[in-house]
Amino acid sequence: MISLGLYNYWIVIGLMMVGLYVMISRGNLIKKIVGLNIFQSAVFIMYISMGVVEGGAVPILTDGVTRYSNPLPHVLILTAIVVGVATTALGLALVVRIKEAYGSVDEDDLHRMDNDF
């Protein structure tokens, strides 16, 4: 039987599979970028889920607190989100440039045009 207590990890697996499927099955470059973003979001959720400590407090020294949460995974994910946005912007800019140069954003059309030269 499937344990629903760890539902966030099931969400991660589902998002990873959807993102991977979109990246592999679609020939449109914009859809590939969307699939990459879905996969990336699954990785973010996974790291945030792993960084949560049950019963943990904010890592500020106070009296009576013995269990602290590590803020490092959350900080790393914040940095990864910024890098992901920049990567997405660069990818979309490249797709726009490819569309201007070739007139298409479909992978099969690009291969066909590239082999004709």
C-alpha atoms as a printed R data frame, in Angstrom:
    type eleno elety resid chain resno      x      y       z
1   ATOM     1    CA   MET     A     1  0.000  0.000   0.000
2   ATOM     2    CA   ILE     A     2  1.172  3.503  -0.834
3   ATOM     3    CA   SER     A     3  1.940  5.673   2.161
4   ATOM     4    CA   LEU     A     4  0.219  9.050   1.925
5   ATOM     5    CA   GLY     A     5  2.215 10.414   4.853
6   ATOM     6    CA   LEU     A     6  5.027 11.387   2.522
7   ATOM     7    CA   TYR     A     7  2.801 12.986  -0.104
8   ATOM     8    CA   ASN     A     8  5.339 15.699  -0.911
9   ATOM     9    CA   TYR     A     9  7.761 13.080  -2.224
10  ATOM    10    CA   TRP     A    10  5.004 11.600  -4.400
11  ATOM    11    CA   ILE     A    11  4.414 15.099  -5.780
12  ATOM    12    CA   VAL     A    12  8.154 15.359  -6.504
13  ATOM    13    CA   ILE     A    13  8.134 12.040  -8.373
14  ATOM    14    CA   GLY     A    14  5.046 13.048 -10.358
15  ATOM    15    CA   LEU     A    15  6.480 16.426 -11.332
16  ATOM    16    CA   MET     A    16  9.803 14.858 -12.305
17  ATOM    17    CA   MET     A    17  8.083 12.337 -14.545
18  ATOM    18    CA   VAL     A    18  5.895 15.000 -16.170
19  ATOM    19    CA   GLY     A    19  8.876 17.294 -16.761
20  ATOM    20    CA   LEU     A    20 11.014 14.490 -18.156
21  ATOM    21    CA   TYR     A    21  8.190 13.312 -20.433
22  ATOM    22    CA   VAL     A    22  7.620 16.816 -21.801
23  ATOM    23    CA   MET     A    23 11.344 17.307 -22.465
24  ATOM    24    CA   ILE     A    24 11.736 13.974 -24.247
25  ATOM    25    CA   SER     A    25  8.467 13.688 -26.162
26  ATOM    26    CA   ARG     A    26  8.030 17.206 -27.521
27  ATOM    27    CA   GLY     A    27  9.956 18.675 -30.438
28  ATOM    28    CA   ASN     A    28  8.983 22.280 -29.775
29  ATOM    29    CA   LEU     A    29 11.844 24.112 -28.064
30  ATOM    30    CA   ILE     A    30  9.535 26.245 -25.913
31  ATOM    31    CA   LYS     A    31  7.782 23.121 -24.630
32  ATOM    32    CA   LYS     A    32 11.185 21.651 -23.809
33  ATOM    33    CA   ILE     A    33 11.990 24.718 -21.705
34  ATOM    34    CA   VAL     A    34  8.642 24.401 -19.923
35  ATOM    35    CA   GLY     A    35  9.395 20.720 -19.225
36  ATOM    36    CA   LEU     A    36 12.797 21.672 -17.860
37  ATOM    37    CA   ASN     A    37 11.159 24.215 -15.533
38  ATOM    38    CA   ILE     A    38  8.678 21.606 -14.276
39  ATOM    39    CA   PHE     A    39 11.543 19.197 -13.582
40  ATOM    40    CA   GLN     A    40 13.480 21.977 -11.873
41  ATOM    41    CA   SER     A    41 10.500 22.783  -9.641
42  ATOM    42    CA   ALA     A    42 10.362 19.129  -8.585
43  ATOM    43    CA   VAL     A    43 14.009 19.308  -7.517
44  ATOM    44    CA   PHE     A    44 13.300 22.464  -5.529
45  ATOM    45    CA   ILE     A    45 10.395 20.805  -3.711
46  ATOM    46    CA   MET     A    46 12.535 17.749  -2.982
47  ATOM    47    CA   TYR     A    47 15.358 19.757  -1.412
48  ATOM    48    CA   ILE     A    48 12.967 21.883   0.639
49  ATOM    49    CA   SER     A    49 11.184 18.734   1.837
50  ATOM    50    CA   MET     A    50 14.454 17.136   2.870
51  ATOM    51    CA   GLY     A    51 15.533 20.278   4.739
52  ATOM    52    CA   VAL     A    52 12.527 20.328   7.066
53  ATOM    53    CA   VAL     A    53 13.198 19.076  10.601
54  ATOM    54    CA   GLU     A    54 10.110 17.996  12.522
55  ATOM    55    CA   GLY     A    55  9.884 20.017  15.706
56  ATOM    56    CA   GLY     A    56 12.838 22.162  14.669
57  ATOM    57    CA   ALA     A    57 13.006 25.850  15.467
58  ATOM    58    CA   VAL     A    58 14.562 28.758  13.652
59  ATOM    59    CA   PRO     A    59 18.345 28.667  14.219
60  ATOM    60    CA   ILE     A    60 18.426 31.585  16.637
61  ATOM    61    CA   LEU     A    61 19.852 30.832  20.062
62  ATOM    62    CA   THR     A    62 17.021 30.997  22.576
63  ATOM    63    CA   ASP     A    63 16.456 29.350  25.925
64  ATOM    64    CA   GLY     A    64 14.705 25.978  25.952
65  ATOM    65    CA   VAL     A    65 15.216 25.156  22.274
66  ATOM    66    CA   THR     A    66 17.291 22.058  21.580
67  ATOM    67    CA   ARG     A    67 16.374 21.153  18.010
68  ATOM    68    CA   TYR     A    68 17.117 23.540  15.165
69  ATOM    69    CA   SER     A    69 16.339 23.451  11.447
70  ATOM    70    CA   ASN     A    70 19.217 23.852   9.043
71  ATOM    71    CA   PRO     A    71 18.621 26.939   6.846
72  ATOM    72    CA   LEU     A    72 21.231 25.917   4.261
73  ATOM    73    CA   PRO     A    73 18.880 23.910   1.954
74  ATOM    74    CA   HIS     A    74 16.447 26.812   1.800
75  ATOM    75    CA   VAL     A    75 19.215 29.287   1.009
76  ATOM    76    CA   LEU     A    76 20.588 27.014  -1.715
77  ATOM    77    CA   ILE     A    77 17.144 26.669  -3.272
78  ATOM    78    CA   LEU     A    78 16.687 30.435  -3.230
79  ATOM    79    CA   THR     A    79 19.938 30.728  -5.168
80  ATOM    80    CA   ALA     A    80 18.867 27.921  -7.517
81  ATOM    81    CA   ILE     A    81 15.588 29.719  -8.237
82  ATOM    82    CA   VAL     A    82 17.484 32.841  -9.295
83  ATOM    83    CA   VAL     A    83 19.800 30.773 -11.497
84  ATOM    84    CA   GLY     A    84 16.771 28.932 -12.938
85  ATOM    85    CA   VAL     A    85 15.049 32.177 -13.887
86  ATOM    86    CA   ALA     A    86 18.212 33.424 -15.578
87  ATOM    87    CA   THR     A    87 18.654 30.117 -17.423
88  ATOM    88    CA   THR     A    88 15.035 30.191 -18.582
89  ATOM    89    CA   ALA     A    89 15.424 33.759 -19.826
90  ATOM    90    CA   LEU     A    90 18.578 32.805 -21.732
91  ATOM    91    CA   GLY     A    91 16.881 29.731 -23.221
92  ATOM    92    CA   LEU     A    92 13.879 31.748 -24.360
93  ATOM    93    CA   ALA     A    93 16.179 34.392 -25.854
94  ATOM    94    CA   LEU     A    94 17.970 31.655 -27.798
95  ATOM    95    CA   VAL     A    95 14.642 30.271 -29.000
96  ATOM    96    CA   VAL     A    96 13.655 33.731 -30.255
97  ATOM    97    CA   ARG     A    97 16.983 33.988 -32.087
98  ATOM    98    CA   ILE     A    98 16.541 30.494 -33.578
99  ATOM    99    CA   LYS     A    99 13.028 31.445 -34.723
100 ATOM   100    CA   GLU     A   100 14.412 34.559 -36.435
101 ATOM   101    CA   ALA     A   101 17.221 32.621 -38.132
102 ATOM   102    CA   TYR     A   102 15.367 29.449 -39.163
103 ATOM   103    CA   GLY     A   103 11.711 30.449 -39.087
104 ATOM   104    CA   SER     A   104 10.749 27.528 -36.827
105 ATOM   105    CA   VAL     A   105 11.168 26.310 -33.263
106 ATOM   106    CA   ASP     A   106 10.399 22.662 -33.998
107 ATOM   107    CA   GLU     A   107 13.364 20.363 -33.496
108 ATOM   108    CA   ASP     A   108 12.615 18.170 -36.535
109 ATOM   109    CA   ASP     A   109 12.370 21.184 -38.836
110 ATOM   110    CA   LEU     A   110 15.677 22.513 -37.512
111 ATOM   111    CA   HIS     A   111 17.417 19.167 -38.135
112 ATOM   112    CA   ARG     A   112 15.959 18.984 -41.620
113 ATOM   113    CA   MET     A   113 17.079 22.559 -42.448
114 ATOM   114    CA   ASP     A   114 20.517 21.952 -40.979
115 ATOM   115    CA   ASN     A   115 21.047 18.799 -43.067
116 ATOM   116    CA   ASP     A   116 19.969 20.538 -46.272
117 ATOM   117    CA   PHE     A   117 22.939 22.914 -46.175
